[in-house]
Amino acid sequence: MINPVIQDFETEVLKGEFFYYLANLEIIRSMRYQDFASFLLLESDQGFDNGQDMKAFSHILREEFRITDIIGRVNHARFGVILPHADLKGAHSAGERIRERIENFFFNERQRRTISIGVACFPINISSIDIKTIISLAEEMLKAAKDDGGNKLYYKE
C-alpha cells in the first residue's frame, strides 16, 4: 500500500523531499558510528516515454537493492539510492548490477534502455556531514558518465 505523504504515486518509491531527509540522517549516522554510506544517482540515458516504463524501472530498483537501502525519486526522471554500510567497492558492485539489469531488460517488450550512475561515498569522498556536498559530487559523477556516452557508472576514488 502506498503512503501518499512519503511515497511517489507513480513509482512507489520515496518522494524526493523525504528521500533527502533520510539521506541526511544516514550520513549523520555514518559519521557518528564511523561507518560508510554511499549515495547513487541514476538516470535513464533515453528518458522515459511513459509512466509504465518509469514504474518498471523503479520496480527493478526495488527488486535489486537491499531492503535496508533507501530509494527515492529525486526529480522527474532521476532516482537516488542510499546504501548504508556500503563503501565504494560495494556501491560500484550494486550500481553495476543495476546498470546491467536495465541494459538487458525489455521495456514495452521491445525497447531497451541504458542508465548512467553517479556515486559518492561517505567518508571516502566527503569527510563532512553536508548532504549537499555529497549530492553535488554524485551529480558531477552522473554528468561525467552521461557526457562520456552514457551506460556507465562513475565515481571518484
N, C-alpha and C positions, 0 to 999 in steps of 0.2 A: 504494500500500500504506500502510495506517495504522500509525503508530508509537504504540502504546498508552501509552507513557511521556509523550509530549508532546501527543498529539492526542486530541480528544474523539471517541469511537467513533461517536456518533450523528450528528454534524455534519461530521466530518473536518477541523475547524479546530483551532487550538491550544487546549489546556486553559488555564483561567484563570490558574493559577499560572505557567505557562511564558510565557503572553502578557504578564503583568505584568513578569516578569523581563526579557523582550526590550524591552518598552516603556521600562523604566527605563534599559536600556543605550542605547536610541535617543535618549533625552533627554540622557543624558550625552555621547553622540557629538555631538549637535546643539550642545550648549554648547561642547564642545571645539573644534569646527570652525566655530562661529558660523553655524549653519545653522538652517533651520526644521524642525519636526516637528509634525504635527497629530495629535490624538487624537480619534476619533469614538466615541461610544456610540450604539448603535442598538437599538431595542426595538419589537416589534410592538405596535400600539395595541390589537389584539384578542387578543393572546396566541396560542398555538399549540394547535390541537386535538389534534395527534398528532405523532409523530416524523417522519412523511413531510413535513409542512408545514415543520417546522424544518429538515429536510435540504434541501428545495427552497430555502428562504431562504438557507441557508449556501452552497448551490451558486451562487446568484445573486451573492452577495458574492464568492466565489472567481472567478467569471467577469468581474465588472465592475472589481474593483480590480486594480492593477498587481501583477506577480509579486513586486515588492520590498516591497509593503505587507504588514503583519503583521496577520492576522485571528485573533481568538480568541473563544471563548465564555466570557464572564466570570461569568455565573450561568445559571440555568435558561433564561431567555428573552432575555437581554441579550448583545449581541455588541459587541466593541471592535475598532477598526481603528486602526493606527498608519500614518500617511502620512509616510514620511521625505521630506525636502526640500520639503514642501508648506506654503505659507503659508495664511492664512485664505481667500484667494480660491480657491486650489487645493482646499482642503478643502471649501469651500462647493460648488464645481463637482462634485467627486466625490460628495459627500453628496446633492446634488440629483439627480444621475444615478441613484443607487441608490434614492432615495425614489420617483422617478417610475417606475422599472422595477418596483419592488414594487407600487406602486399599480395598475399596468396588467397585472400577472401574475395568472393564474387559478390558485389553489391548489385542488387536487382538481377541476379542470376547471369549477368553478362559483363558487368563493368568492374574492373579492378581499380584500386586506388593505392596511393602511397602516402606516407606521412613523414614529416620531419619532426625531430625531437631535439629540444634543448635541455640540458641538465646542469643543475648547480647542486653542490653538496656542502652541507654544514658539518664540521668546521674546516673541511679541506679547502674549499674555495673562498669561504667567507668566515671570518672569525667573530664578527659582531652579530647580535641578535636582530639586526634590522632586516625585516622581511622584504622591504622594498629593494634592498641591495641584492638579495638572493633572487628575487623575481627579475630584476634588471639583468643579472648575469644569465639566467635561464633564457630570457628574451633575446639577449645578444647571441647566445649559442643557437637558438632556434632560427634566428635571422641568418646566421652564417651557414647553417645546414640548408636552408631554403635557397640562399644565394649560390650555393655550390651544386645546385641542380635538384635538391630535394631527395627524399627517400634515404635520409641519413640521420644519424644521431651524433650530436656534437656536445662535447663537454670540455672544460678547461682543467688541466691537471695542475 
